Amino acid sequence: MKLIISLHNVTLTKAIEDHILARLDKLEHFDRWAIDARVTLEHDHTRVPAKAFSCSMRLSVRGPDLFAEDREEDLYAAIDLVTKKIEQQIRKRHNKTKARKHKVASRNKQSLKERGL
């Protein structure tokens, strides 16, 4: 998976980069077909200190991209919450496709019963 990090008023340290990579590895475990991830880290001095750090993530996958954003007082907490939101979106998408396949199979089985086969 390709990673693109853009920063606004934040310096990228090795620890921050490693934290992002660790979280993306976890996401890649859920959806290995992800093409790339765009992570934007921002520190806004004019906001309330409780919402000073912002992290947004766009995960490019087949179909519509997955997007999440969060604001926290700690940059690491914002990164964690954004990856959790993306993980929930991946799970929801996976469950929808499984339910769709199950629904079709159930419909076919019901039609066979009605015909007496």
Residue frames as a rotation matrix with the C-alpha (Angstrom) as fourth column:
MET 1
0.586 0.810 0.000 0.00
0.810 -0.586 0.000 0.00
0.000 0.000 -1.000 0.00
LYS 2
-0.315 -0.656 0.686 1.26
0.632 -0.684 -0.364 3.44
0.708 0.320 0.630 -0.90
LEU 3
0.261 0.343 -0.903 1.35
0.929 -0.343 0.138 6.05
-0.262 -0.875 -0.408 1.88
ILE 4
-0.234 -0.255 0.938 1.07
0.499 -0.860 -0.109 9.80
0.834 0.442 0.329 1.36
ILE 5
0.116 0.203 -0.972 1.46
0.971 -0.231 0.067 12.01
-0.211 -0.951 -0.224 4.43
SER 6
-0.104 -0.139 0.985 0.77
0.420 -0.904 -0.083 15.73
0.902 0.405 0.153 4.30
LEU 7
-0.205 -0.135 -0.970 1.49
0.978 -0.078 -0.196 18.00
-0.049 -0.988 0.148 7.25
HIS 8
0.215 0.265 0.940 0.22
0.255 -0.944 0.208 21.41
0.943 0.195 -0.271 8.34
ASN 9
0.250 -0.233 0.940 2.07
-0.752 -0.658 0.037 23.04
0.610 -0.716 -0.340 11.29
VAL 10
0.862 -0.051 0.504 3.33
-0.314 0.728 0.610 19.63
-0.398 -0.684 0.611 12.43
THR 11
-0.076 -0.915 -0.397 6.82
-0.995 0.097 -0.032 18.23
0.067 0.392 -0.917 12.17
LEU 12
0.801 0.347 -0.488 7.01
-0.398 0.917 -0.002 14.60
0.447 0.195 0.873 11.17
THR 13
-0.036 -0.792 0.610 9.06
-0.972 0.170 0.164 12.64
-0.234 -0.586 -0.775 13.66
LYS 14
-0.707 -0.305 -0.638 10.12
-0.474 0.874 0.107 9.03
0.525 0.378 -0.763 13.38
ALA 15
-0.913 0.388 0.124 7.75
0.097 0.502 -0.860 8.13
-0.396 -0.773 -0.496 16.24
ILE 16
-0.089 0.918 -0.386 4.73
-0.565 -0.365 -0.740 9.67
-0.821 0.152 0.551 14.50
GLU 17
-0.100 -0.014 -0.995 5.60
-0.972 0.213 0.095 7.99
0.211 0.977 -0.035 11.22
ASP 18
-0.917 -0.275 -0.290 6.05
-0.209 0.949 -0.237 4.61
0.341 -0.157 -0.927 12.95
HIS 19
-0.663 0.735 0.140 2.71
-0.067 0.128 -0.989 5.03
-0.746 -0.665 -0.036 14.73
ILE 20
0.114 0.693 -0.712 0.93
-0.861 -0.288 -0.419 5.76
-0.495 0.661 0.564 11.44
LEU 21
-0.356 -0.336 -0.872 2.60
-0.795 0.599 0.094 2.80
0.491 0.727 -0.480 9.74
ALA 22
-0.995 0.017 0.099 1.64
-0.047 0.794 -0.606 0.47
-0.089 -0.607 -0.790 12.60
ARG 23
-0.285 0.957 -0.047 -1.99
-0.271 -0.127 -0.954 1.57
-0.919 -0.259 0.296 12.37
LEU 24
0.150 0.309 -0.939 -2.02
-0.976 -0.103 -0.190 1.18
-0.155 0.946 0.286 8.58
ASP 25
-0.789 -0.443 -0.426 -0.60
-0.493 0.870 0.008 -2.33
0.367 0.216 -0.905 8.88
LYS 26
-0.770 0.586 0.252 -3.54
0.074 0.474 -0.877 -3.17
-0.634 -0.657 -0.408 11.11
LEU 27
0.132 0.841 -0.524 -5.94
-0.589 -0.359 -0.724 -1.72
-0.797 0.405 0.448 8.51
GLU 28
-0.235 -0.307 -0.922 -4.20
-0.954 0.253 0.158 -3.63
0.185 0.917 -0.352 5.75
HIS 29
-0.972 -0.051 0.229 -4.96
-0.128 0.932 -0.338 -6.81
-0.196 -0.358 -0.913 7.70
PHE 30
-0.223 0.972 0.078 -8.69
0.039 0.089 -0.995 -6.05
-0.974 -0.219 -0.058 7.33
ASP 31
0.872 0.490 -0.012 -8.62
0.040 -0.096 -0.995 -4.98
-0.489 0.866 -0.103 3.69
ARG 32
-0.028 -0.977 0.210 -5.57
0.365 0.185 0.912 -6.09
-0.931 0.102 0.351 1.75
TRP 33
0.057 0.108 0.992 -6.90
0.998 0.014 -0.059 -4.63
-0.020 0.994 -0.107 -1.49
ALA 34
0.752 0.168 -0.637 -6.30
0.288 -0.954 0.088 -1.06
-0.593 -0.250 -0.766 -0.37
ILE 35
0.636 -0.484 0.601 -4.40
0.640 -0.104 -0.761 0.91
0.430 0.869 0.244 -3.01
ASP 36
-0.494 -0.818 0.294 -3.13
0.447 -0.529 -0.722 3.87
0.746 -0.225 0.627 -1.06
ALA 37
0.374 0.525 -0.765 -3.66
0.927 -0.212 0.308 5.87
0.000 -0.825 -0.566 2.11
ARG 38
-0.210 -0.364 0.907 -3.56
0.319 -0.903 -0.288 9.65
0.924 0.229 0.306 2.34
VAL 39
0.249 0.199 -0.948 -3.01
0.967 0.003 0.255 10.93
0.054 -0.980 -0.191 5.86
THR 40
0.009 -0.184 0.983 -3.24
0.192 -0.964 -0.182 14.62
0.981 0.190 0.027 6.71
LEU 41
0.044 -0.094 -0.995 -1.96
0.997 0.062 0.038 15.82
0.058 -0.994 0.097 10.07
GLU 42
-0.025 0.049 0.998 -2.72
0.285 -0.957 0.054 19.35
0.958 0.285 0.010 11.20
HIS 43
-0.322 -0.054 -0.945 -2.13
0.939 -0.150 -0.311 21.48
-0.125 -0.987 0.099 14.28
ASP 44
0.081 0.469 0.879 -4.39
0.478 -0.792 0.379 24.51
0.874 0.390 -0.288 14.52
HIS 45
-0.793 -0.504 -0.342 -3.21
0.544 -0.335 -0.769 27.06
0.273 -0.796 0.540 17.11
THR 46
-0.766 0.520 0.379 -6.46
-0.493 -0.853 0.173 29.07
0.413 -0.055 0.909 16.90
ARG 47
0.105 0.841 -0.530 -8.72
-0.104 0.540 0.835 26.21
0.989 -0.032 0.144 18.04
VAL 48
0.700 0.200 0.686 -9.58
-0.704 0.029 0.710 25.20
0.122 -0.979 0.161 21.57
PRO 49
-0.328 -0.937 0.120 -6.65
-0.945 0.326 -0.041 23.17
-0.001 -0.126 -0.992 22.98
ALA 50
-0.137 0.335 0.932 -8.92
-0.351 0.864 -0.362 20.13
-0.926 -0.376 -0.001 23.37
LYS 51
0.717 0.430 0.549 -9.40
0.365 0.440 -0.821 20.06
-0.594 0.789 0.159 19.57
ALA 52
0.376 -0.642 -0.668 -6.02
-0.562 -0.731 0.386 21.40
-0.737 0.230 -0.636 18.44
PHE 53
-0.709 -0.705 0.015 -4.73
-0.452 0.471 0.757 18.37
-0.541 0.530 -0.653 16.54
SER 54
0.469 0.858 -0.210 -6.56
-0.686 0.205 -0.698 17.07
-0.555 0.472 0.685 13.49
CYS 55
-0.740 -0.613 0.276 -6.01
-0.294 0.665 0.687 13.86
-0.605 0.427 -0.672 11.57
SER 56
0.457 0.852 -0.257 -7.83
-0.690 0.156 -0.707 12.85
-0.562 0.500 0.659 8.43
MET 57
-0.631 -0.633 0.448 -7.35
-0.252 0.714 0.653 9.69
-0.733 0.299 -0.611 6.42
ARG 58
0.437 0.686 -0.582 -8.55
-0.839 0.077 -0.539 8.69
-0.325 0.723 0.609 2.95
LEU 59
-0.396 -0.489 0.777 -8.14
-0.207 0.872 0.442 5.03
-0.894 0.014 -0.447 2.07
SER 60
-0.094 0.305 -0.948 -8.38
-0.990 -0.132 0.056 4.31
-0.108 0.943 0.315 -1.65
VAL 61
-0.568 0.046 0.822 -10.05
-0.050 0.995 -0.091 0.98
-0.821 -0.093 -0.563 -2.33
ARG 62
-0.901 0.367 0.231 -12.10
0.319 0.201 0.926 -0.46
0.293 0.908 -0.298 -5.17
GLY 63
0.170 0.984 -0.056 -15.38
0.886 -0.127 0.446 1.41
0.432 -0.125 -0.893 -5.19
PRO 64
0.733 0.172 0.658 -15.92
-0.020 -0.961 0.274 4.52
0.680 -0.214 -0.701 -3.10
ASP 65
-0.385 -0.923 0.018 -12.97
0.064 -0.046 -0.997 5.67
0.921 -0.382 0.077 -1.01
LEU 66
0.449 0.433 -0.782 -13.15
0.803 0.188 0.565 5.46
0.392 -0.882 -0.263 2.76
PHE 67
-0.283 -0.492 0.823 -12.68
0.097 -0.869 -0.486 8.73
0.954 -0.058 0.293 4.65
ALA 68
0.564 0.419 -0.712 -12.50
0.766 0.055 0.640 9.62
0.307 -0.906 -0.290 8.34
GLU 69
-0.201 -0.579 0.790 -11.47
0.076 -0.813 -0.577 12.67
0.977 -0.056 0.208 10.30
ASP 70
0.591 0.372 -0.716 -11.02
0.729 0.134 0.672 13.43
0.346 -0.918 -0.192 13.98
ARG 71
0.076 -0.529 0.845 -9.83
-0.222 -0.836 -0.503 16.27
0.972 -0.149 -0.181 16.22
GLU 72
0.712 0.056 -0.700 -8.23
0.612 0.441 0.657 15.68
0.345 -0.896 0.280 19.61
GLU 73
0.892 -0.434 0.125 -5.81
-0.441 -0.776 0.451 17.33
-0.099 -0.457 -0.884 22.01
ASP 74
0.004 -0.887 0.461 -3.24
-0.365 0.428 0.827 14.60
-0.931 -0.171 -0.322 21.37
LEU 75
-0.077 -0.097 -0.992 -2.04
-0.995 -0.059 0.082 13.76
-0.066 0.994 -0.092 17.86
TYR 76
-0.935 -0.317 -0.159 -1.61
-0.326 0.945 0.032 10.05
0.140 0.082 -0.987 18.64
ALA 77
-0.548 0.813 0.199 -5.17
0.161 0.335 -0.928 9.84
-0.821 -0.476 -0.314 19.99
ALA 78
0.184 0.596 -0.782 -6.47
-0.700 -0.479 -0.529 11.49
-0.690 0.645 0.329 16.79
ILE 79
-0.459 -0.431 -0.777 -4.58
-0.858 0.441 0.262 8.96
0.229 0.787 -0.573 14.65
ASP 80
-0.980 0.089 0.177 -5.93
0.009 0.913 -0.407 6.06
-0.198 -0.398 -0.896 16.72
LEU 81
-0.229 0.972 -0.053 -9.54
-0.011 -0.057 -0.998 7.26
-0.973 -0.228 0.023 16.48
VAL 82
0.089 0.213 -0.973 -9.30
-0.928 -0.337 -0.159 7.85
-0.361 0.917 0.168 12.73
THR 83
-0.744 -0.394 -0.539 -7.99
-0.581 0.780 0.232 4.35
0.329 0.486 -0.810 12.11
LYS 84
-0.815 0.524 0.245 -10.76
0.166 0.618 -0.768 2.96
-0.555 -0.586 -0.591 14.33
LYS 85
0.076 0.869 -0.488 -13.36
-0.439 -0.411 -0.799 4.79
-0.895 0.275 0.350 12.22
ILE 86
-0.137 -0.207 -0.969 -11.84
-0.986 0.118 0.114 3.48
0.091 0.971 -0.220 8.99
GLU 87
-0.973 -0.233 -0.005 -11.76
-0.229 0.959 -0.166 -0.03
0.043 -0.160 -0.986 10.46
GLN 88
-0.413 0.898 0.152 -15.49
0.040 0.185 -0.982 0.23
-0.910 -0.400 -0.113 11.23
GLN 89
0.232 0.472 -0.851 -16.17
-0.813 -0.387 -0.436 1.33
-0.535 0.792 0.294 7.66
ILE 90
-0.570 -0.510 -0.645 -14.19
-0.773 0.599 0.210 -1.64
0.279 0.618 -0.735 6.31
ARG 91
-0.933 0.252 0.257 -16.12
0.067 0.823 -0.563 -4.04
-0.354 -0.508 -0.785 8.56
LYS 92
-0.061 0.970 -0.234 -19.46
-0.250 -0.242 -0.937 -2.53
-0.966 0.001 0.258 7.49
ARG 93
0.069 0.016 -0.998 -18.55
-0.987 -0.146 -0.070 -2.81
-0.147 0.989 0.006 3.82
HIS 94
-0.844 -0.448 -0.295 -17.43
-0.480 0.876 0.045 -6.43
0.238 0.179 -0.955 4.26
ASN 95
-0.741 0.613 0.275 -20.60
0.130 0.532 -0.837 -7.39
-0.659 -0.584 -0.474 6.14
LYS 96
0.106 0.786 -0.609 -22.77
-0.631 -0.420 -0.652 -5.81
-0.768 0.454 0.452 3.45
THR 97
-0.210 -0.232 -0.950 -21.18
-0.942 0.308 0.133 -7.90
0.261 0.923 -0.283 0.72
LYS 98
-0.991 -0.130 -0.016 -21.50
-0.118 0.939 -0.322 -11.06
0.057 -0.317 -0.947 2.81
ALA 99
-0.427 0.902 0.061 -25.17
-0.042 0.047 -0.998 -10.33
-0.903 -0.429 0.017 3.52
ARG 100
0.078 0.438 -0.896 -25.83
-0.909 -0.337 -0.244 -9.68
-0.409 0.833 0.372 -0.16
LYS 101
-0.602 -0.371 -0.707 -24.37
-0.658 0.732 0.175 -13.04
0.453 0.571 -0.685 -1.16
HIS 102
-0.955 0.272 0.121 -26.30
0.112 0.706 -0.699 -14.81
-0.275 -0.654 -0.704 1.59
LYS 103
-0.210 0.927 -0.310 -29.52
-0.424 -0.372 -0.826 -13.11
-0.881 -0.042 0.471 0.52
VAL 104
-0.059 0.129 -0.990 -29.13
-0.995 0.068 0.069 -14.28
0.076 0.989 0.125 -3.08
ALA 105
-0.851 -0.306 -0.428 -28.36
-0.292 0.951 -0.098 -17.85
0.437 0.042 -0.899 -2.01
SER 106
-0.776 0.619 0.118 -31.37
0.065 0.266 -0.962 -17.86
-0.627 -0.739 -0.247 0.31
ARG 107
-0.018 0.779 -0.627 -33.62
-0.763 -0.416 -0.495 -16.56
-0.646 0.470 0.601 -2.47
ASN 108
-0.324 -0.177 -0.929 -32.40
-0.839 0.509 0.195 -19.32
0.438 0.843 -0.313 -4.84
LYS 109
-0.994 -0.046 -0.104 -32.98
0.011 0.870 -0.492 -21.96
0.113 -0.490 -0.864 -2.20
GLN 110
-0.476 0.878 -0.057 -36.52
-0.184 -0.162 -0.969 -20.67
-0.860 -0.451 0.239 -1.58
SER 111
0.020 0.491 -0.871 -37.38
-0.969 -0.206 -0.138 -20.69
-0.247 0.846 0.472 -5.28
LEU 112
-0.682 -0.316 -0.660 -36.20
-0.494 0.864 0.097 -24.33
0.540 0.392 -0.745 -5.52
LYS 113
-0.916 0.391 0.094 -38.47
0.131 0.511 -0.850 -25.27
-0.380 -0.766 -0.519 -2.62
GLU 114
-0.186 0.896 -0.403 -41.45
-0.549 -0.435 -0.714 -23.58
-0.815 0.089 0.572 -4.29
ARG 115
-0.070 0.113 -0.991 -40.90
-0.972 0.217 0.093 -25.54
0.226 0.970 0.094 -7.48
GLY 116
0.801 0.392 0.452 -40.72
-0.534 0.810 0.243 -28.76
-0.270 -0.436 0.859 -5.50
LEU 117
0.561 -0.671 -0.485 -37.18
-0.240 0.429 -0.871 -29.63
0.793 0.605 0.080 -6.50
